[in-house]
């Protein structure tokens, strides 16, 4: 099962490895508002959706606007 489907969260180190950047660079992305993160048990975690948003260059409000029209069944 993929990580996105099982609801896992990424650590800063995992995101850094995935993006091939340093952990400090990921921390700067979070501080600069380019990547959303939150604290769990005193450690920063990044959701797969947050990482996807950053990679696609989408802001949360952009995704909400797209999602509501894409899934409008009626």
C-alpha positions as CSV (number, residue, x, y, z in Angstrom):
1,X,0.0,0.0,0.0
2,X,1.3,3.5,-0.8
3,X,2.1,5.9,1.9
4,X,-0.5,8.4,0.6
5,X,-3.2,5.8,0.9
6,X,-2.3,4.6,4.4
7,X,-2.4,8.1,5.9
8,X,1.3,8.3,6.9
9,X,2.9,11.6,7.6
10,X,6.4,12.6,6.5
11,X,9.3,13.8,8.7
12,X,11.5,16.7,7.7
13,X,14.3,14.2,7.0
14,X,12.0,12.1,4.7
15,X,10.9,15.1,2.8
16,X,14.5,16.3,2.5
17,X,15.6,12.9,1.1
18,X,12.7,12.8,-1.3
19,X,13.4,16.3,-2.6
20,X,17.2,15.7,-2.6
21,X,17.8,18.8,-0.4
22,X,19.0,19.4,3.1
23,X,16.8,19.2,6.2
24,X,17.6,22.9,6.7
25,X,16.2,23.7,3.3
26,X,12.9,21.9,4.2
27,X,12.8,23.9,7.4
28,X,13.2,27.1,5.4
29,X,10.4,26.0,3.1
30,X,8.1,25.6,6.2
31,X,9.2,28.8,7.8
32,X,8.7,30.7,4.4
33,X,5.2,29.3,4.0
34,X,6.0,27.3,0.9
35,X,5.3,24.0,2.7
36,X,2.7,23.4,5.4
37,X,3.7,21.4,8.5
38,X,2.5,20.8,12.0
39,X,3.8,19.5,15.3
40,X,3.1,16.0,16.5
41,X,4.7,15.0,19.8
42,X,7.2,17.8,19.6
43,X,8.3,16.9,16.0
44,X,7.4,18.5,12.7
45,X,5.3,16.4,10.3
46,X,4.3,17.1,6.7
47,X,1.2,15.5,5.1
48,X,1.4,14.0,1.7
49,X,-1.2,16.5,0.5
50,X,0.9,19.4,1.8
51,X,3.9,18.1,-0.1
52,X,1.9,17.6,-3.3
53,X,0.5,21.2,-3.0
54,X,4.0,22.5,-2.7
55,X,5.3,20.5,-5.7
56,X,2.4,21.5,-7.9
57,X,2.6,25.1,-6.8
58,X,-1.0,25.2,-5.6
59,X,-2.3,27.0,-2.6
60,X,-5.0,25.3,-0.5
61,X,-7.6,27.7,-1.7
62,X,-6.7,27.0,-5.3
63,X,-7.2,23.3,-4.7
64,X,-10.6,23.8,-3.0
65,X,-11.9,25.8,-6.0
66,X,-10.7,23.1,-8.4
67,X,-12.0,20.2,-6.3
68,X,-15.5,21.6,-6.0
69,X,-16.0,21.9,-9.8
70,X,-14.2,18.7,-10.7
71,X,-16.4,16.6,-8.4
72,X,-19.7,18.4,-9.1
73,X,-21.9,15.5,-10.0
74,X,-25.2,17.4,-10.5
